[in-house]
């Protein structure tokens, strides 16, 4: 006989023996009732917290962004969401920069990383090969960001 079947029979026997004991059945019913009440209490508390947080968020948004006479929220005309292709985001991440930094910052970061990982700094062939690969990745990331900024601008 398989282990799951044995465990199933054992559990079934345990449940049957529990059903026969009247006192235990009453205490289990009380526990189930208490658990249900506790669950309803938790659900009510969660819903109240959610309503309070959403109301606070809504009022903060209304307070932070003024509305015009028609009730529409005014937003600044200079704000524009910028979308970056995934490869450009990866390039920013490779250089350790956040998207949207100026090209001067990208150039400065590239120079720092190339100085740090330049292949001429390493004499061990394995480390030199790795440095060549890393330097190529740094240069490729810089080129991707630069092309993206020139195309967009």
N, C-alpha and C positions, 0 to 999 in steps of 0.2 A: 504494500500500500504506500502511495506517495506521501511525502511530508505535507503538502498542502491539504490533501484529503484528510490526513490525521488531524491537522490543526482545525480543519472545518468541523470534524466530528467532535473534537474537544470543545470548541466554541459553542456548538449546538447543544452539547450536554450541559455546559455551564449556563447557557441561557435558559434551558428547560428547568434546571434545578433552581434558578432564580425565580422563574415564574411560579414555581410551586410554593415558595416562601411568601406568605401574605405580607408579613412585616416589611420584608425587603422591597416588595412591589410598591407598597405605600411610600416608603422612603425614596424609591426611584422616581415615583410620580411627583413627589414633592420637589425633588432635585430638578426634574425636567421642567416643572412649572417655574421654579426659581430661575433656572437658566433662561427660559423663554422671557420672563419678566426682565432679567438682567440684559438680555439682548435687545428688548424693546427700549429699555432705558438708555443703553449705549447708542442705539439708532437715533433716539430723540436728541441725545446730547450732541451727536455728530451733526445732525441736521441743523440744530441751533447754532453750532459753531460755524457751519458752512454759511448759513444765512448771515451771521454777524460779520464774517470775513468778507463775503461778497458785497455786503452793504458798505463796509469800511473801504473796500477797494473802489467801489463805484463812487463814493463821496470824495475819496482822494483824487480820483480821475477828474471829477467835476470841478474840484477846487483847483487842481493844477492847470487845467486847460479851460480858459474862458470861452464862453459861448457868444454867438452873435444874437441879434434881435430875434431871429427865427428859432433859436434854440440849438443850432448846429455848433458843434465844437470847432473852434478855430485851431488850425495847426500852422506851424511856421512854414513858409513857402520854401525855405532853404533846406529843410529836411527831406532827404530822398533816400529810400532804402536802396542799398547797393547789393547786387547779387554777384556772387563770385562763382565761377565754374569750379568743380571739385579739384581739378588739377592746380588751379591757382591757390585754393585754400591749402592744399598739400604743400605747395611751394612756400607759402607763408609759414606754415608749421615747420617745414624743414629748416628754415632760417631762424626759427624761434621768434617770429614776429606776429603781431595780431593784424588781421586784414584791415586795410585802409590807411596804413602808415604812409608817409610821403616817400617818394622815390629816393630822396637823399638818405633817409634812414635805412632803406633796403640796401643801398650802395655801401653805406658804412658797415652794416652787419655782414655783408658779403666779404668785404675786405678783412674784417676781424676773423671770420671763420676760415678764409683761405690762408691767412697767416698762421692760424693755429694748426690746420691740417695740410699744409703744403708738403708734397712728397719729398722735397729736398731736405726736410728736417729729419727724415727717418733713414737709417742705414740698413735696418733689417728688411730683407726683401718682402716678407709677408706684411709687415707694417707699412712699407712703402706702397705696396699694391692696394692695401686698404685705404691709405691716404689719397692715392690717385682716384679711387672710386668715390670717396667722400667729396673730394674737391670737384669732381665732375658733377656730382649731385648738387652741390652748392651752386655751381655755375649754371646748371640747368634750371634750378629753382629761381635764381635771379633773372635769367632770360625769360622764363614764363611770366613772372610778375611784371617785368619791364614791358613785354609785348602786350600784356593785358592792360596796363596803364596807358600805353601809347595808343592802343586801339580804342580805348574808352574815351580818352581825352581829346 
